[in-house]
Amino acid sequence: MSIKGEKSFSKIQELVYGLKVHNVMKNPVITVHPCIRMSEFRMILHDKHISGTPVVDRDKLVGVISIEDLIKWLVEGGEDCTIEHKMSSHVITVYSDEPLVSAVSTLDEHGYGRLPVIDRTTGNLVGIVTKGVIIEGLLRELEIGYREEEIRRYMASQIFEDIIADEIELRFRYHIPGKDFRKGGEAASALRKTLKRLMVNPDVCRRAAIAAYEAEMNVIFYTDGGSMEVNIKPNVLHIIVVDRGPGIPDIEKALEPGFSTASDWIRELGFGAGMGLNNIQNCADNMTINSVVDEGTKLDIIINLV
């Protein structure tokens, strides 16, 4: 998911990076069994006012079928048969514990109208997300957070107003596990909450949360782990992300929009579109990368507070 334009970001963009799929997914889900007839499926679409549904057998997702499949069946003559002969058995899904940005990226990349949501532990279908469902969930979160953000609409320098010292600095450290997608976004989410509690300017919170998320996911996907250190001074927020990874052979090329060395499994999760470093750069007032092949990478992100 790419961020374009000036260094100013909306609450919606912050929420997309901060929420998990289970925060917005629709549940319970209308499903059908693979053995029902196409004629029955036609009536289900009409009665339930839906345009498609997952196909489930013994709580396991086995396919999806949509109004497009119904129309194709009718054009072909409409000879009644079970939906297992007309459904799509190759289904792109998302896990309920994935960051919401993953679902948004997957919907955008594949052009699908809906994504079944799977429980990572059991493999069972637990929900569904569509663009409409995501928008409804984001609007709910906006309403919940509106009053809180209004109260905290101050400049970050106010954190330090009552502290008397020659130099003031707050420091936080987060550990980032490698190859553990279930923990994806946790460090960025923790940082976001901390900055809000410190009454940091809302736009700075958004930029920091998005940059931290992109950096964190790069560490999780491509390396054996690392750390994120955040230093806050009266005028500046400094994020330092260090990993133990393969390094970046060509930094200039890696910063090009669309460039990616992502493996297939990362792309299947909706990531690896080559926008991560580019998004970080768009969020930062200054960004530097130092990388050594086969040793690791250090990423410095500077965001001005005033």
Secondary structure, 3 states (H helix, E strand, C coil): CCCCCCCCCCHHHHHHHHCEHHHCCECCCCCECCCCEHHHHHHHHHHHCCCEEEEEECCEEEEEEEHHHHHHHHHCCCCCCEHHHCCECCCCCEECCCEHHHHHHHHHHHCCCEEEEECCCCCEEEEEEEHHHHHHHHHHHHHHHHHHHHHCCCCHHHHHCCCCCCCCCEEEEEEEECCCHHHCCHHHHHHHHHHHHCCCCHHHHHHHHHHHHHHHHHHHHHCCEEEEEEEECCCEEEEEEEECCCCCCCHHHHCCCCCCCCCHHHHHCCCCCCCHHHHHHHHCCEEEEEEECCCEEEEEEEEECC
